[in-house]
Amino acid sequence: MKPDIHPTYGPVVFRDQTTGETFLTRSTLAGQADRLPSITWTDGATYPLVNADVTSASHPFYTGKTVVLDSAGQVQRFRRRYGLSANQSDKKGQQS
């Protein structure tokens, strides 16, 4: 292995901008600690702080607040827009 090619890997605190939830984990962003703000964690140590727009605390998949899209409504809108009826068959499949 080549020496000195791996990024610094260390503890970093991620804060969800939506919920304010904070997570202490390890990341390669620890190498950029001089450019990041810092936060004092519950153990008394100071860690670099990364503000995240979406985390597991606010993402709909993890919170159980998923939004179900109405794909049938999208199909109806497509047919209405292009003047297709529901029982109109595919022209490519028919032979003359």
Phi and psi restraints in degrees (range 20) as a CNS / XPLOR table:
assign (resid 1 and name C) (resid 2 and name N)
       (resid 2 and name CA) (resid 2 and name C) 1.0 -78.0 20.0 2
assign (resid 2 and name N) (resid 2 and name CA)
       (resid 2 and name C) (resid 3 and name N) 1.0 136.9 20.0 2
assign (resid 2 and name C) (resid 3 and name N)
       (resid 3 and name CA) (resid 3 and name C) 1.0 -76.1 20.0 2
assign (resid 3 and name N) (resid 3 and name CA)
       (resid 3 and name C) (resid 4 and name N) 1.0 150.3 20.0 2
assign (resid 3 and name C) (resid 4 and name N)
       (resid 4 and name CA) (resid 4 and name C) 1.0 60.9 20.0 2
assign (resid 4 and name N) (resid 4 and name CA)
       (resid 4 and name C) (resid 5 and name N) 1.0 32.3 20.0 2
assign (resid 4 and name C) (resid 5 and name N)
       (resid 5 and name CA) (resid 5 and name C) 1.0 -108.5 20.0 2
assign (resid 5 and name N) (resid 5 and name CA)
       (resid 5 and name C) (resid 6 and name N) 1.0 -11.5 20.0 2
assign (resid 5 and name C) (resid 6 and name N)
       (resid 6 and name CA) (resid 6 and name C) 1.0 -87.6 20.0 2
assign (resid 6 and name N) (resid 6 and name CA)
       (resid 6 and name C) (resid 7 and name N) 1.0 138.9 20.0 2
assign (resid 6 and name C) (resid 7 and name N)
       (resid 7 and name CA) (resid 7 and name C) 1.0 -70.7 20.0 2
assign (resid 7 and name N) (resid 7 and name CA)
       (resid 7 and name C) (resid 8 and name N) 1.0 157.0 20.0 2
assign (resid 7 and name C) (resid 8 and name N)
       (resid 8 and name CA) (resid 8 and name C) 1.0 -66.8 20.0 2
assign (resid 8 and name N) (resid 8 and name CA)
       (resid 8 and name C) (resid 9 and name N) 1.0 133.4 20.0 2
assign (resid 8 and name C) (resid 9 and name N)
       (resid 9 and name CA) (resid 9 and name C) 1.0 -122.6 20.0 2
assign (resid 9 and name N) (resid 9 and name CA)
       (resid 9 and name C) (resid 10 and name N) 1.0 118.3 20.0 2
assign (resid 9 and name C) (resid 10 and name N)
       (resid 10 and name CA) (resid 10 and name C) 1.0 -158.4 20.0 2
assign (resid 10 and name N) (resid 10 and name CA)
       (resid 10 and name C) (resid 11 and name N) 1.0 -176.9 20.0 2
assign (resid 10 and name C) (resid 11 and name N)
       (resid 11 and name CA) (resid 11 and name C) 1.0 -71.1 20.0 2
assign (resid 11 and name N) (resid 11 and name CA)
       (resid 11 and name C) (resid 12 and name N) 1.0 137.8 20.0 2
assign (resid 11 and name C) (resid 12 and name N)
       (resid 12 and name CA) (resid 12 and name C) 1.0 -143.6 20.0 2
assign (resid 12 and name N) (resid 12 and name CA)
       (resid 12 and name C) (resid 13 and name N) 1.0 145.9 20.0 2
assign (resid 12 and name C) (resid 13 and name N)
       (resid 13 and name CA) (resid 13 and name C) 1.0 -102.9 20.0 2
assign (resid 13 and name N) (resid 13 and name CA)
       (resid 13 and name C) (resid 14 and name N) 1.0 127.0 20.0 2
assign (resid 13 and name C) (resid 14 and name N)
       (resid 14 and name CA) (resid 14 and name C) 1.0 -103.7 20.0 2
assign (resid 14 and name N) (resid 14 and name CA)
       (resid 14 and name C) (resid 15 and name N) 1.0 133.7 20.0 2
assign (resid 14 and name C) (resid 15 and name N)
       (resid 15 and name CA) (resid 15 and name C) 1.0 -118.2 20.0 2
assign (resid 15 and name N) (resid 15 and name CA)
       (resid 15 and name C) (resid 16 and name N) 1.0 127.7 20.0 2
assign (resid 15 and name C) (resid 16 and name N)
       (resid 16 and name CA) (resid 16 and name C) 1.0 -75.9 20.0 2
assign (resid 16 and name N) (resid 16 and name CA)
       (resid 16 and name C) (resid 17 and name N) 1.0 122.4 20.0 2
assign (resid 16 and name C) (resid 17 and name N)
       (resid 17 and name CA) (resid 17 and name C) 1.0 -68.3 20.0 2
assign (resid 17 and name N) (resid 17 and name CA)
       (resid 17 and name C) (resid 18 and name N) 1.0 -26.8 20.0 2
assign (resid 17 and name C) (resid 18 and name N)
       (resid 18 and name CA) (resid 18 and name C) 1.0 -79.1 20.0 2
assign (resid 18 and name N) (resid 18 and name CA)
       (resid 18 and name C) (resid 19 and name N) 1.0 -48.4 20.0 2
assign (resid 18 and name C) (resid 19 and name N)
       (resid 19 and name CA) (resid 19 and name C) 1.0 -100.9 20.0 2
assign (resid 19 and name N) (resid 19 and name CA)
       (resid 19 and name C) (resid 20 and name N) 1.0 -20.0 20.0 2
assign (resid 19 and name C) (resid 20 and name N)
       (resid 20 and name CA) (resid 20 and name C) 1.0 83.3 20.0 2
assign (resid 20 and name N) (resid 20 and name CA)
       (resid 20 and name C) (resid 21 and name N) 1.0 0.9 20.0 2
assign (resid 20 and name C) (resid 21 and name N)
       (resid 21 and name CA) (resid 21 and name C) 1.0 -65.0 20.0 2
assign (resid 21 and name N) (resid 21 and name CA)
       (resid 21 and name C) (resid 22 and name N) 1.0 140.7 20.0 2
assign (resid 21 and name C) (resid 22 and name N)
       (resid 22 and name CA) (resid 22 and name C) 1.0 -119.8 20.0 2
assign (resid 22 and name N) (resid 22 and name CA)
       (resid 22 and name C) (resid 23 and name N) 1.0 145.6 20.0 2
assign (resid 22 and name C) (resid 23 and name N)
       (resid 23 and name CA) (resid 23 and name C) 1.0 -131.2 20.0 2
assign (resid 23 and name N) (resid 23 and name CA)
       (resid 23 and name C) (resid 24 and name N) 1.0 130.9 20.0 2
assign (resid 23 and name C) (resid 24 and name N)
       (resid 24 and name CA) (resid 24 and name C) 1.0 -98.8 20.0 2
assign (resid 24 and name N) (resid 24 and name CA)
       (resid 24 and name C) (resid 25 and name N) 1.0 120.6 20.0 2
assign (resid 24 and name C) (resid 25 and name N)
       (resid 25 and name CA) (resid 25 and name C) 1.0 -147.6 20.0 2
assign (resid 25 and name N) (resid 25 and name CA)
       (resid 25 and name C) (resid 26 and name N) 1.0 -175.6 20.0 2
assign (resid 25 and name C) (resid 26 and name N)
       (resid 26 and name CA) (resid 26 and name C) 1.0 -108.9 20.0 2
assign (resid 26 and name N) (resid 26 and name CA)
       (resid 26 and name C) (resid 27 and name N) 1.0 143.9 20.0 2
assign (resid 26 and name C) (resid 27 and name N)
       (resid 27 and name CA) (resid 27 and name C) 1.0 -156.6 20.0 2
assign (resid 27 and name N) (resid 27 and name CA)
       (resid 27 and name C) (resid 28 and name N) 1.0 160.3 20.0 2
assign (resid 27 and name C) (resid 28 and name N)
       (resid 28 and name CA) (resid 28 and name C) 1.0 -77.0 20.0 2
assign (resid 28 and name N) (resid 28 and name CA)
       (resid 28 and name C) (resid 29 and name N) 1.0 -7.9 20.0 2
assign (resid 28 and name C) (resid 29 and name N)
       (resid 29 and name CA) (resid 29 and name C) 1.0 -69.0 20.0 2
assign (resid 29 and name N) (resid 29 and name CA)
       (resid 29 and name C) (resid 30 and name N) 1.0 -10.7 20.0 2
assign (resid 29 and name C) (resid 30 and name N)
       (resid 30 and name CA) (resid 30 and name C) 1.0 -61.9 20.0 2
assign (resid 30 and name N) (resid 30 and name CA)
       (resid 30 and name C) (resid 31 and name N) 1.0 -25.9 20.0 2
assign (resid 30 and name C) (resid 31 and name N)
       (resid 31 and name CA) (resid 31 and name C) 1.0 -69.9 20.0 2
assign (resid 31 and name N) (resid 31 and name CA)
       (resid 31 and name C) (resid 32 and name N) 1.0 -16.2 20.0 2
assign (resid 31 and name C) (resid 32 and name N)
       (resid 32 and name CA) (resid 32 and name C) 1.0 -105.5 20.0 2
assign (resid 32 and name N) (resid 32 and name CA)
       (resid 32 and name C) (resid 33 and name N) 1.0 25.7 20.0 2
assign (resid 32 and name C) (resid 33 and name N)
       (resid 33 and name CA) (resid 33 and name C) 1.0 -59.2 20.0 2
assign (resid 33 and name N) (resid 33 and name CA)
       (resid 33 and name C) (resid 34 and name N) 1.0 -28.9 20.0 2
assign (resid 33 and name C) (resid 34 and name N)
       (resid 34 and name CA) (resid 34 and name C) 1.0 -70.9 20.0 2
assign (resid 34 and name N) (resid 34 and name CA)
       (resid 34 and name C) (resid 35 and name N) 1.0 -19.8 20.0 2
assign (resid 34 and name C) (resid 35 and name N)
       (resid 35 and name CA) (resid 35 and name C) 1.0 -101.0 20.0 2
assign (resid 35 and name N) (resid 35 and name CA)
       (resid 35 and name C) (resid 36 and name N) 1.0 -4.2 20.0 2
assign (resid 35 and name C) (resid 36 and name N)
       (resid 36 and name CA) (resid 36 and name C) 1.0 -106.8 20.0 2
assign (resid 36 and name N) (resid 36 and name CA)
       (resid 36 and name C) (resid 37 and name N) 1.0 149.9 20.0 2
assign (resid 36 and name C) (resid 37 and name N)
       (resid 37 and name CA) (resid 37 and name C) 1.0 -67.9 20.0 2
assign (resid 37 and name N) (resid 37 and name CA)
       (resid 37 and name C) (resid 38 and name N) 1.0 164.1 20.0 2
assign (resid 37 and name C) (resid 38 and name N)
       (resid 38 and name CA) (resid 38 and name C) 1.0 -121.2 20.0 2
assign (resid 38 and name N) (resid 38 and name CA)
       (resid 38 and name C) (resid 39 and name N) 1.0 161.4 20.0 2
assign (resid 38 and name C) (resid 39 and name N)
       (resid 39 and name CA) (resid 39 and name C) 1.0 -141.2 20.0 2
assign (resid 39 and name N) (resid 39 and name CA)
       (resid 39 and name C) (resid 40 and name N) 1.0 144.7 20.0 2
assign (resid 39 and name C) (resid 40 and name N)
       (resid 40 and name CA) (resid 40 and name C) 1.0 -90.0 20.0 2
assign (resid 40 and name N) (resid 40 and name CA)
       (resid 40 and name C) (resid 41 and name N) 1.0 122.5 20.0 2
assign (resid 40 and name C) (resid 41 and name N)
       (resid 41 and name CA) (resid 41 and name C) 1.0 -86.1 20.0 2
assign (resid 41 and name N) (resid 41 and name CA)
       (resid 41 and name C) (resid 42 and name N) 1.0 173.7 20.0 2
assign (resid 41 and name C) (resid 42 and name N)
       (resid 42 and name CA) (resid 42 and name C) 1.0 -63.4 20.0 2
assign (resid 42 and name N) (resid 42 and name CA)
       (resid 42 and name C) (resid 43 and name N) 1.0 -21.9 20.0 2
assign (resid 42 and name C) (resid 43 and name N)
       (resid 43 and name CA) (resid 43 and name C) 1.0 -83.9 20.0 2
assign (resid 43 and name N) (resid 43 and name CA)
       (resid 43 and name C) (resid 44 and name N) 1.0 -0.5 20.0 2
assign (resid 43 and name C) (resid 44 and name N)
       (resid 44 and name CA) (resid 44 and name C) 1.0 92.7 20.0 2
assign (resid 44 and name N) (resid 44 and name CA)
       (resid 44 and name C) (resid 45 and name N) 1.0 -10.7 20.0 2
assign (resid 44 and name C) (resid 45 and name N)
       (resid 45 and name CA) (resid 45 and name C) 1.0 -84.5 20.0 2
assign (resid 45 and name N) (resid 45 and name CA)
       (resid 45 and name C) (resid 46 and name N) 1.0 155.5 20.0 2
assign (resid 45 and name C) (resid 46 and name N)
       (resid 46 and name CA) (resid 46 and name C) 1.0 -102.1 20.0 2
assign (resid 46 and name N) (resid 46 and name CA)
       (resid 46 and name C) (resid 47 and name N) 1.0 130.8 20.0 2
assign (resid 46 and name C) (resid 47 and name N)
       (resid 47 and name CA) (resid 47 and name C) 1.0 -127.0 20.0 2
assign (resid 47 and name N) (resid 47 and name CA)
       (resid 47 and name C) (resid 48 and name N) 1.0 155.2 20.0 2
assign (resid 47 and name C) (resid 48 and name N)
       (resid 48 and name CA) (resid 48 and name C) 1.0 -65.3 20.0 2
assign (resid 48 and name N) (resid 48 and name CA)
       (resid 48 and name C) (resid 49 and name N) 1.0 145.7 20.0 2
assign (resid 48 and name C) (resid 49 and name N)
       (resid 49 and name CA) (resid 49 and name C) 1.0 -114.1 20.0 2
assign (resid 49 and name N) (resid 49 and name CA)
       (resid 49 and name C) (resid 50 and name N) 1.0 128.2 20.0 2
assign (resid 49 and name C) (resid 50 and name N)
       (resid 50 and name CA) (resid 50 and name C) 1.0 -116.3 20.0 2
assign (resid 50 and name N) (resid 50 and name CA)
       (resid 50 and name C) (resid 51 and name N) 1.0 122.7 20.0 2
assign (resid 50 and name C) (resid 51 and name N)
       (resid 51 and name CA) (resid 51 and name C) 1.0 -88.4 20.0 2
assign (resid 51 and name N) (resid 51 and name CA)
       (resid 51 and name C) (resid 52 and name N) 1.0 122.2 20.0 2
assign (resid 51 and name C) (resid 52 and name N)
       (resid 52 and name CA) (resid 52 and name C) 1.0 -111.2 20.0 2
assign (resid 52 and name N) (resid 52 and name CA)
       (resid 52 and name C) (resid 53 and name N) 1.0 139.7 20.0 2
assign (resid 52 and name C) (resid 53 and name N)
       (resid 53 and name CA) (resid 53 and name C) 1.0 -71.3 20.0 2
assign (resid 53 and name N) (resid 53 and name CA)
       (resid 53 and name C) (resid 54 and name N) 1.0 -42.7 20.0 2
assign (resid 53 and name C) (resid 54 and name N)
       (resid 54 and name CA) (resid 54 and name C) 1.0 -133.1 20.0 2
assign (resid 54 and name N) (resid 54 and name CA)
       (resid 54 and name C) (resid 55 and name N) 1.0 131.1 20.0 2
assign (resid 54 and name C) (resid 55 and name N)
       (resid 55 and name CA) (resid 55 and name C) 1.0 -133.6 20.0 2
assign (resid 55 and name N) (resid 55 and name CA)
       (resid 55 and name C) (resid 56 and name N) 1.0 -174.9 20.0 2
assign (resid 55 and name C) (resid 56 and name N)
       (resid 56 and name CA) (resid 56 and name C) 1.0 -66.1 20.0 2
assign (resid 56 and name N) (resid 56 and name CA)
       (resid 56 and name C) (resid 57 and name N) 1.0 -17.5 20.0 2
assign (resid 56 and name C) (resid 57 and name N)
       (resid 57 and name CA) (resid 57 and name C) 1.0 -76.7 20.0 2
assign (resid 57 and name N) (resid 57 and name CA)
       (resid 57 and name C) (resid 58 and name N) 1.0 -20.9 20.0 2
assign (resid 57 and name C) (resid 58 and name N)
       (resid 58 and name CA) (resid 58 and name C) 1.0 -124.7 20.0 2
assign (resid 58 and name N) (resid 58 and name CA)
       (resid 58 and name C) (resid 59 and name N) 1.0 -9.3 20.0 2
assign (resid 58 and name C) (resid 59 and name N)
       (resid 59 and name CA) (resid 59 and name C) 1.0 -73.3 20.0 2
assign (resid 59 and name N) (resid 59 and name CA)
       (resid 59 and name C) (resid 60 and name N) 1.0 132.8 20.0 2
assign (resid 59 and name C) (resid 60 and name N)
       (resid 60 and name CA) (resid 60 and name C) 1.0 -57.5 20.0 2
assign (resid 60 and name N) (resid 60 and name CA)
       (resid 60 and name C) (resid 61 and name N) 1.0 -32.1 20.0 2
assign (resid 60 and name C) (resid 61 and name N)
       (resid 61 and name CA) (resid 61 and name C) 1.0 -64.2 20.0 2
assign (resid 61 and name N) (resid 61 and name CA)
       (resid 61 and name C) (resid 62 and name N) 1.0 -40.9 20.0 2
assign (resid 61 and name C) (resid 62 and name N)
       (resid 62 and name CA) (resid 62 and name C) 1.0 -84.4 20.0 2
assign (resid 62 and name N) (resid 62 and name CA)
       (resid 62 and name C) (resid 63 and name N) 1.0 -26.0 20.0 2
assign (resid 62 and name C) (resid 63 and name N)
       (resid 63 and name CA) (resid 63 and name C) 1.0 -86.6 20.0 2
assign (resid 63 and name N) (resid 63 and name CA)
       (resid 63 and name C) (resid 64 and name N) 1.0 -11.6 20.0 2
assign (resid 63 and name C) (resid 64 and name N)
       (resid 64 and name CA) (resid 64 and name C) 1.0 82.6 20.0 2
assign (resid 64 and name N) (resid 64 and name CA)
       (resid 64 and name C) (resid 65 and name N) 1.0 8.5 20.0 2
assign (resid 64 and name C) (resid 65 and name N)
       (resid 65 and name CA) (resid 65 and name C) 1.0 -102.9 20.0 2
assign (resid 65 and name N) (resid 65 and name CA)
       (resid 65 and name C) (resid 66 and name N) 1.0 52.3 20.0 2
assign (resid 65 and name C) (resid 66 and name N)
       (resid 66 and name CA) (resid 66 and name C) 1.0 -72.8 20.0 2
assign (resid 66 and name N) (resid 66 and name CA)
       (resid 66 and name C) (resid 67 and name N) 1.0 149.8 20.0 2
assign (resid 66 and name C) (resid 67 and name N)
       (resid 67 and name CA) (resid 67 and name C) 1.0 -104.9 20.0 2
assign (resid 67 and name N) (resid 67 and name CA)
       (resid 67 and name C) (resid 68 and name N) 1.0 123.0 20.0 2
assign (resid 67 and name C) (resid 68 and name N)
       (resid 68 and name CA) (resid 68 and name C) 1.0 -91.9 20.0 2
assign (resid 68 and name N) (resid 68 and name CA)
       (resid 68 and name C) (resid 69 and name N) 1.0 122.3 20.0 2
assign (resid 68 and name C) (resid 69 and name N)
       (resid 69 and name CA) (resid 69 and name C) 1.0 -83.3 20.0 2
assign (resid 69 and name N) (resid 69 and name CA)
       (resid 69 and name C) (resid 70 and name N) 1.0 143.8 20.0 2
assign (resid 69 and name C) (resid 70 and name N)
       (resid 70 and name CA) (resid 70 and name C) 1.0 -88.8 20.0 2
assign (resid 70 and name N) (resid 70 and name CA)
       (resid 70 and name C) (resid 71 and name N) 1.0 88.2 20.0 2
assign (resid 70 and name C) (resid 71 and name N)
       (resid 71 and name CA) (resid 71 and name C) 1.0 -70.4 20.0 2
assign (resid 71 and name N) (resid 71 and name CA)
       (resid 71 and name C) (resid 72 and name N) 1.0 -29.1 20.0 2
assign (resid 71 and name C) (resid 72 and name N)
       (resid 72 and name CA) (resid 72 and name C) 1.0 -64.0 20.0 2
assign (resid 72 and name N) (resid 72 and name CA)
       (resid 72 and name C) (resid 73 and name N) 1.0 -38.4 20.0 2
assign (resid 72 and name C) (resid 73 and name N)
       (resid 73 and name CA) (resid 73 and name C) 1.0 -64.6 20.0 2
assign (resid 73 and name N) (resid 73 and name CA)
       (resid 73 and name C) (resid 74 and name N) 1.0 -34.3 20.0 2
assign (resid 73 and name C) (resid 74 and name N)
       (resid 74 and name CA) (resid 74 and name C) 1.0 -68.8 20.0 2
assign (resid 74 and name N) (resid 74 and name CA)
       (resid 74 and name C) (resid 75 and name N) 1.0 -38.0 20.0 2
assign (resid 74 and name C) (resid 75 and name N)
       (resid 75 and name CA) (resid 75 and name C) 1.0 -65.6 20.0 2
assign (resid 75 and name N) (resid 75 and name CA)
       (resid 75 and name C) (resid 76 and name N) 1.0 -44.0 20.0 2
assign (resid 75 and name C) (resid 76 and name N)
       (resid 76 and name CA) (resid 76 and name C) 1.0 -61.4 20.0 2
assign (resid 76 and name N) (resid 76 and name CA)
       (resid 76 and name C) (resid 77 and name N) 1.0 -41.5 20.0 2
assign (resid 76 and name C) (resid 77 and name N)
       (resid 77 and name CA) (resid 77 and name C) 1.0 -64.6 20.0 2
assign (resid 77 and name N) (resid 77 and name CA)
       (resid 77 and name C) (resid 78 and name N) 1.0 -39.6 20.0 2
assign (resid 77 and name C) (resid 78 and name N)
       (resid 78 and name CA) (resid 78 and name C) 1.0 -62.8 20.0 2
assign (resid 78 and name N) (resid 78 and name CA)
       (resid 78 and name C) (resid 79 and name N) 1.0 -47.1 20.0 2
assign (resid 78 and name C) (resid 79 and name N)
       (resid 79 and name CA) (resid 79 and name C) 1.0 -63.8 20.0 2
assign (resid 79 and name N) (resid 79 and name CA)
       (resid 79 and name C) (resid 80 and name N) 1.0 -40.2 20.0 2
assign (resid 79 and name C) (resid 80 and name N)
       (resid 80 and name CA) (resid 80 and name C) 1.0 -66.3 20.0 2
assign (resid 80 and name N) (resid 80 and name CA)
       (resid 80 and name C) (resid 81 and name N) 1.0 -39.0 20.0 2
assign (resid 80 and name C) (resid 81 and name N)
       (resid 81 and name CA) (resid 81 and name C) 1.0 -67.2 20.0 2
assign (resid 81 and name N) (resid 81 and name CA)
       (resid 81 and name C) (resid 82 and name N) 1.0 -39.5 20.0 2
assign (resid 81 and name C) (resid 82 and name N)
       (resid 82 and name CA) (resid 82 and name C) 1.0 -103.2 20.0 2
assign (resid 82 and name N) (resid 82 and name CA)
       (resid 82 and name C) (resid 83 and name N) 1.0 10.0 20.0 2
assign (resid 82 and name C) (resid 83 and name N)
       (resid 83 and name CA) (resid 83 and name C) 1.0 69.0 20.0 2
assign (resid 83 and name N) (resid 83 and name CA)
       (resid 83 and name C) (resid 84 and name N) 1.0 31.7 20.0 2
assign (resid 83 and name C) (resid 84 and name N)
       (resid 84 and name CA) (resid 84 and name C) 1.0 -98.4 20.0 2
assign (resid 84 and name N) (resid 84 and name CA)
       (resid 84 and name C) (resid 85 and name N) 1.0 141.8 20.0 2
assign (resid 84 and name C) (resid 85 and name N)
       (resid 85 and name CA) (resid 85 and name C) 1.0 -94.3 20.0 2
assign (resid 85 and name N) (resid 85 and name CA)
       (resid 85 and name C) (resid 86 and name N) 1.0 165.2 20.0 2
assign (resid 85 and name C) (resid 86 and name N)
       (resid 86 and name CA) (resid 86 and name C) 1.0 -68.0 20.0 2
assign (resid 86 and name N) (resid 86 and name CA)
       (resid 86 and name C) (resid 87 and name N) 1.0 -30.0 20.0 2
assign (resid 86 and name C) (resid 87 and name N)
       (resid 87 and name CA) (resid 87 and name C) 1.0 -102.8 20.0 2
assign (resid 87 and name N) (resid 87 and name CA)
       (resid 87 and name C) (resid 88 and name N) 1.0 11.2 20.0 2
assign (resid 87 and name C) (resid 88 and name N)
       (resid 88 and name CA) (resid 88 and name C) 1.0 -73.9 20.0 2
assign (resid 88 and name N) (resid 88 and name CA)
       (resid 88 and name C) (resid 89 and name N) 1.0 126.6 20.0 2
assign (resid 88 and name C) (resid 89 and name N)
       (resid 89 and name CA) (resid 89 and name C) 1.0 -86.6 20.0 2
assign (resid 89 and name N) (resid 89 and name CA)
       (resid 89 and name C) (resid 90 and name N) 1.0 167.2 20.0 2
assign (resid 89 and name C) (resid 90 and name N)
       (resid 90 and name CA) (resid 90 and name C) 1.0 -71.8 20.0 2
assign (resid 90 and name N) (resid 90 and name CA)
       (resid 90 and name C) (resid 91 and name N) 1.0 127.4 20.0 2
assign (resid 90 and name C) (resid 91 and name N)
       (resid 91 and name CA) (resid 91 and name C) 1.0 -70.8 20.0 2
assign (resid 91 and name N) (resid 91 and name CA)
       (resid 91 and name C) (resid 92 and name N) 1.0 -27.6 20.0 2
assign (resid 91 and name C) (resid 92 and name N)
       (resid 92 and name CA) (resid 92 and name C) 1.0 -69.0 20.0 2
assign (resid 92 and name N) (resid 92 and name CA)
       (resid 92 and name C) (resid 93 and name N) 1.0 -32.4 20.0 2
assign (resid 92 and name C) (resid 93 and name N)
       (resid 93 and name CA) (resid 93 and name C) 1.0 -77.7 20.0 2
assign (resid 93 and name N) (resid 93 and name CA)
       (resid 93 and name C) (resid 94 and name N) 1.0 -14.1 20.0 2
assign (resid 93 and name C) (resid 94 and name N)
       (resid 94 and name CA) (resid 94 and name C) 1.0 -93.3 20.0 2
assign (resid 94 and name N) (resid 94 and name CA)
       (resid 94 and name C) (resid 95 and name N) 1.0 143.3 20.0 2
assign (resid 94 and name C) (resid 95 and name N)
       (resid 95 and name CA) (resid 95 and name C) 1.0 -111.9 20.0 2
assign (resid 95 and name N) (resid 95 and name CA)
       (resid 95 and name C) (resid 96 and name N) 1.0 145.2 20.0 2
